[in-house]
Amino acid sequence: MNTPQSTPAPVGSKGRGVLRLVSTKDLDRQDWLDVRKCGIGSSDAAAAIGLNPYKSQLALWMEKTNRDVGLPQPNQDDDTTPVFWGVVLEPVVASQYQRRSGNKVRKVNAVLQHPQIPWMLANIDREVIGSSEVQILECKTAGLNGARLWREGVPKYVEVQVMHQLAVTGKQAADVAVLLGGQQLEVYRIERDDTLIAHLIELERQFWQYVETDTPPPADGSDSADLALRLLYPADDGEERDFSEDPLLSAAYVELKQVRHSLADLGKREAQLKQQLQQGMGTASKALFAEGSITWKKAKDSPGVDMDALFRDNPTLKTQYQISKPGSRRFLVS
């Protein structure tokens, strides 16, 4: 896809115009995703600096370097996902924000670009019109599980997203309107912090260097990084590498063995404590303590299929419905 040339736009702070990299009004989703790969967008910012609870730096790097085939992709047409409801409810959240705050908002149908840092991009949900106090509106929705991240205010990863938007646009403040559990609207104000923005830009610059040099960033221990590694290195080549003279990897190997030994000891102790409590409860369903409670209840019976008996009585079924499952790499420590 050919990306249109950046052009100055009215959106931006006084004395500094932000650039509209490309209009999104008639842009299809794939082209929009291609544009996003040209830099770090506001929704990428937290992952780029390692603060996104759902996406690792490594997974984001794979997206930016076109290695993301096989990584989970949000489906905006699947009404069982948070992404779907976030899109559907965004105009509702914006409308209710207008009603509550009295501020007028409008959509900005463009990917915006920092005027001095070309890889720094942003999409903003709404621009607040005619207010000297706030200029950007970020709309969020959080279900019953996601709402827990908002108990103490705006989560860090959302704060980073909004600060990135303020950095790109030069604006002074943004409101975050979040619909919690489908019925509780909260509005939080985030003011521009130039010290934090300078730190954010430096951390993002470090990540973008990984992209520009085609160097994978270090894995962070998350499920996202685990999946990214398995997709990045799906098969072994039979070679043997000697890391005995590599102090960093040798230290990691020694520490891994120590951690696994500690986990084994903790697992055994956990089982002993659990069994002690179960023995004390006997046939009781619930036990109360000064700091909490325990339940030990029998689950309802559920139907199942005896596959061994089924295949024994119908041996042709096993061949008829047999499938080949792709093998995966096993990580063993000795």
C-alpha positions in Angstrom: 0.0 0.0 0.0 1.2 3.5 -0.8 1.0 5.7 2.3 -0.1 9.3 1.5 2.3 12.1 2.3 1.9 13.8 5.7 0.1 17.1 5.6 -0.4 19.7 8.4 -3.7 19.6 10.1 -5.6 21.9 12.4 -5.5 19.3 15.2 -2.6 20.2 17.6 -1.4 22.6 20.2 -1.0 26.3 19.6 2.2 27.0 17.7 2.8 23.4 16.7 0.8 21.6 14.1 0.3 17.9 14.3 0.5 15.9 11.0 -2.2 13.8 9.4 -0.3 10.8 8.1 -3.4 9.3 6.3 -7.2 9.7 6.4 -9.0 6.7 7.8 -12.5 7.8 6.7 -12.6 5.4 3.7 -9.6 3.2 4.7 -10.3 -0.5 5.0 -9.0 -2.4 8.0 -6.1 -4.1 6.3 -4.7 -0.8 5.0 -5.2 0.8 8.4 -3.2 -2.1 10.0 -0.5 -1.6 7.3 -0.3 2.1 8.2 0.1 1.2 11.9 3.1 -0.9 11.1 4.9 2.3 10.0 5.4 3.4 13.7 4.2 3.2 17.3 0.6 4.1 17.7 -1.0 5.2 20.9 -2.6 1.8 21.5 0.9 0.3 21.0 2.7 2.6 23.5 2.2 0.6 26.7 3.3 -2.7 25.0 6.3 -0.9 23.5 7.6 0.0 27.0 6.5 -3.3 28.6 3.5 -2.1 30.5 0.6 -3.7 28.6 -0.9 -6.6 30.6 -2.2 -8.3 27.4 0.7 -7.8 24.9 4.4 -8.2 25.3 7.2 -6.2 23.6 8.1 -9.3 21.7 4.6 -9.8 20.3 4.4 -6.1 19.3 7.8 -6.4 17.6 6.5 -9.4 15.6 3.6 -7.3 14.4 5.8 -4.3 13.4 8.2 -6.6 11.5 5.4 -8.6 9.7 6.0 -11.8 11.7 2.6 -11.8 13.3 1.0 -14.6 11.3 -0.4 -17.0 14.0 -0.6 -14.3 16.7 -4.1 -13.8 18.1 -5.8 -11.0 16.2 -8.8 -9.0 17.5 -12.0 -9.8 15.5 -14.2 -6.7 15.5 -17.1 -8.8 14.0 -17.1 -11.3 16.9 -19.8 -10.2 19.4 -18.3 -12.4 22.1 -15.2 -10.3 22.4 -14.4 -7.1 24.3 -13.1 -5.5 21.1 -16.5 -5.8 19.4 -18.3 -4.2 22.3 -15.7 -1.5 22.6 -16.3 -0.5 19.0 -20.1 -0.7 19.3 -20.2 1.3 22.5 -17.7 3.9 21.7 -20.2 6.4 20.3 -22.5 5.7 23.3 -19.7 6.5 25.7 -18.8 9.7 23.7 -22.5 10.8 23.7 -22.9 10.2 27.4 -19.6 12.1 28.1 -21.0 15.1 26.1 -24.2 15.0 28.2 -22.4 14.8 31.5 -19.5 17.2 30.8 -21.2 19.7 28.5 -18.2 19.4 26.2 -18.8 18.9 22.5 -16.7 16.3 20.7 -16.1 15.2 17.1 -14.3 12.3 15.5 -10.8 12.7 14.0 -10.7 10.4 11.0 -7.0 10.2 10.6 -3.8 8.6 11.7 -1.8 11.5 13.3 1.9 11.8 13.3 4.3 13.7 15.5 5.8 16.5 13.5 9.4 15.8 14.7 9.3 12.0 15.4 7.9 10.3 12.3 7.5 6.8 13.9 5.3 8.3 16.6 1.7 7.9 15.5 -1.7 8.2 17.2 -5.4 7.6 16.7 -7.7 9.5 19.0 -11.3 8.6 19.6 -12.6 12.1 19.7 -11.4 15.7 19.8 -13.0 18.0 22.4 -14.1 21.2 20.8 -14.0 24.7 22.3 -12.6 23.8 25.7 -9.6 25.5 27.2 -9.3 22.7 29.8 -9.3 19.5 27.8 -8.8 18.7 24.1 -9.0 14.9 23.7 -11.5 12.2 24.7 -10.5 8.6 25.0 -13.5 6.2 25.2 -13.1 2.9 27.0 -15.4 0.0 28.0 -14.6 -2.6 30.7 -16.6 -5.8 31.4 -16.9 -7.5 34.8 -13.4 -8.9 34.7 -11.7 -5.8 33.1 -13.4 -3.4 35.6 -11.0 -4.6 38.4 -8.2 -2.9 36.6 -10.0 0.4 37.1 -10.6 0.2 40.9 -7.8 2.7 41.7 -8.4 4.9 38.7 -6.9 4.9 35.2 -4.7 1.8 34.7 -1.1 2.5 33.8 -1.4 1.1 30.3 -4.2 3.4 29.5 -2.4 6.4 31.1 0.6 5.6 28.8 -1.7 5.5 25.8 -3.2 8.9 26.5 0.2 10.5 27.3 1.4 9.2 23.9 -1.6 10.9 22.3 -0.8 14.2 24.1 2.8 13.9 23.0 1.8 13.4 19.3 -0.8 16.1 19.2 0.8 18.6 21.5 -2.4 18.9 23.5 -2.5 19.8 27.2 -5.2 17.4 28.6 -7.4 14.5 27.9 -10.5 12.9 29.5 -10.8 9.2 29.7 -14.5 8.1 29.8 -14.9 4.4 30.7 -18.1 2.4 30.9 -17.7 -0.2 33.7 -19.8 -3.3 33.6 -22.2 -1.8 31.0 -23.8 0.6 33.4 -21.4 2.8 35.3 -19.7 5.7 33.5 -16.5 7.2 35.1 -14.5 10.1 33.7 -10.9 10.8 34.6 -8.8 13.8 33.6 -5.1 13.2 32.5 -3.0 16.3 32.3 0.1 16.6 30.1 3.3 15.8 31.9 6.3 16.8 29.8 8.8 15.0 32.0 6.9 11.8 31.7 6.5 12.3 27.9 10.2 12.8 27.5 10.8 9.5 29.4 8.1 7.8 27.3 9.6 8.9 24.0 13.0 7.6 25.0 11.6 4.2 26.0 9.6 4.0 22.8 12.7 5.0 20.8 14.6 2.1 22.3 11.8 -0.3 21.2 11.7 1.2 17.7 15.4 0.6 17.4 14.6 -3.1 17.8 12.2 -2.8 14.9 14.6 -0.8 12.7 17.5 -3.2 13.4 15.3 -6.3 13.1 16.4 -7.4 16.6 13.8 -9.2 18.8 13.4 -7.5 22.2 14.0 -9.6 25.4 11.0 -11.8 26.4 9.3 -10.7 29.6 7.9 -14.0 31.0 4.3 -13.3 30.0 2.0 -15.6 28.2 2.1 -13.2 25.2 5.9 -13.5 25.0 5.7 -17.3 25.4 3.3 -17.6 22.4 5.5 -15.1 20.4 8.6 -17.3 21.0 6.8 -20.5 20.0 5.7 -18.8 16.7 9.1 -17.2 16.1 11.0 -20.4 16.7 8.5 -23.2 15.9 11.1 -25.9 15.1 14.6 -26.9 16.0 17.4 -27.4 13.5 19.3 -30.2 15.3 22.3 -28.0 16.0 24.0 -27.7 19.4 25.2 -24.4 20.9 27.7 -24.0 23.6 26.8 -21.2 26.1 29.3 -22.2 28.8 31.3 -19.0 28.1 28.3 -16.8 28.0 28.0 -15.2 31.5 24.4 -13.9 31.0 22.9 -17.1 29.6 24.9 -19.3 32.1 23.6 -17.2 35.0 20.0 -17.6 33.6 20.5 -21.4 33.4 21.7 -21.6 37.0 18.9 -19.4 38.3 16.3 -21.3 36.4 17.4 -24.6 38.1 17.3 -22.8 41.5 13.8 -21.4 40.8 12.5 -24.7 39.7 13.9 -26.4 42.8 12.2 -23.7 45.0 8.9 -24.2 43.2 9.1 -27.9 43.7 9.6 -27.4 47.5 6.8 -24.8 47.6 4.5 -27.1 45.6 5.1 -29.9 48.1 4.4 -27.6 51.1 1.3 -26.3 49.4 0.0 -29.8 49.0 0.8 -30.6 52.7 -1.1 -27.5 53.9 -4.1 -28.2 51.6 -4.3 -31.8 52.8 -4.1 -30.7 56.4 -7.1 -28.4 56.0 -9.0 -31.0 54.0 -8.4 -33.6 56.7 -9.6 -31.1 59.3 -12.8 -30.3 57.3 -13.7 -34.0 56.8 -17.2 -34.0 55.2 -17.9 -30.3 55.9 -18.6 -28.1 52.8 -17.1 -24.9 54.2 -14.5 -23.8 56.8 -14.3 -20.3 58.3 -11.2 -18.6 59.6 -10.5 -15.2 61.0 -9.0 -14.0 57.6 -11.2 -15.9 55.1 -12.9 -19.2 54.3 -12.4 -22.4 52.3 -15.0 -24.5 50.5 -14.7 -28.1 49.5 -17.7 -29.2 47.5 -18.5 -32.0 45.1 -19.1 -30.9 41.6 -22.2 -32.1 39.7 -21.9 -35.3 37.7 -21.4 -34.7 34.0 -21.8 -37.0 31.0 -18.7 -38.3 29.2 -17.6 -40.7 26.5 -15.5 -43.8 27.1 -13.2 -43.3 24.0 -11.3 -46.5 24.6 -14.5 -48.6 24.7 -15.9 -46.7 21.7 -12.8 -47.4 19.5 -12.6 -51.0 20.8 -16.2 -51.7 19.7 -15.8 -49.6 16.5 -12.2 -49.9 15.4 -12.8 -48.2 12.0 -13.8 -45.0 13.6 -10.3 -44.3 14.9 -8.8 -44.4 11.4 -11.8 -42.6 9.9 -11.6 -39.6 12.2 -7.9 -39.6 13.0 -6.1 -36.3 12.5 -2.5 -35.3 12.7 -1.6 -32.8 15.4 1.5 -30.6 14.7 4.3 -31.2 17.2 5.7 -28.5 19.4 9.1 -28.0 20.9 9.6 -29.3 24.5 11.9 -27.3 26.8 13.7 -29.7 29.2 16.3 -28.8 31.8 19.0 -31.3 32.8 
